[in-house]
């Protein structure tokens, strides 16, 4: 009887660990995207990118940052 509870607890613990790892990965992804946006906006090398491409990348990166912040429960 107690063995059934141990297995259930192990499953819950595994789920919790998975949730934490997923959140940490999302936080790291957000950091990367924020750094990418900073570079796209301010790095002199980004001026060598075609304007349409640069605008698209900036737009997509901003959208991804907003989406990720929402998923993480951050308030803007």
N, C-alpha and C positions, 0 to 999 in steps of 0.2 A: 504494500500500500504506500509506504513512504517513498518507494522507488519511483512511483508514478509522479509524485510531487517533485522529485528531484529533476526528472526529465523535463517537466513543464517549466520549472524554474530555470533550467539550463537554456531552454528555448527562449524564454523571456529575456534572459541575460544576453544571449546571442543577438537577439533583436535589438536590444538597447545598445550594445556595442556597435552593431551595424549602423544604427541611427546616428550615433556619435561620430563614427568614421565618415559617414555620408555628409554630415554637417561640417566637419573639419575640411573635407574636400571642397565643399561649396565655398567655405571661407577663403581657402587658398585660391580657388578659381576667381573669386571676387578680387582678391589682391592682385592677381595677374592681370585681370581685365582693367582694373584701375590704373595700373602701371602702364599697360598698353595704351590706354586713352591718353595718359599724360605724355607719352612719347609721341603719339600721333599728333597731338596738339602743339607740342613745344620743341621737339627734337628737330634741329635743322635738316637732318637727313630726310625727314618726312616731306619736306618741300620738293623733293625729287620725285615723289609719287604723283601720278596723274591726278589732277584735281577731282575728277569724278570718282575715282577709286578711293582717294583719301576721304572724301565726303561720305562715301558709302561705308567705309570701314569705321569712321567715327560714329556714324549713325548706328550701325550694328553693334558696336562696342557699348555705346551708351544704353541701347535697348537691353543688351545682355546684363549690364551692371544693374539696371533698374529691376529686371526680372529676378536676378539672383538676390538682390537686397530684399525684394518682396518675399521670396521663398525662405529667406533666413529670418524674416520677421522684423527687419530693420525699418525704422521710420525715417523718411527723408526730411 
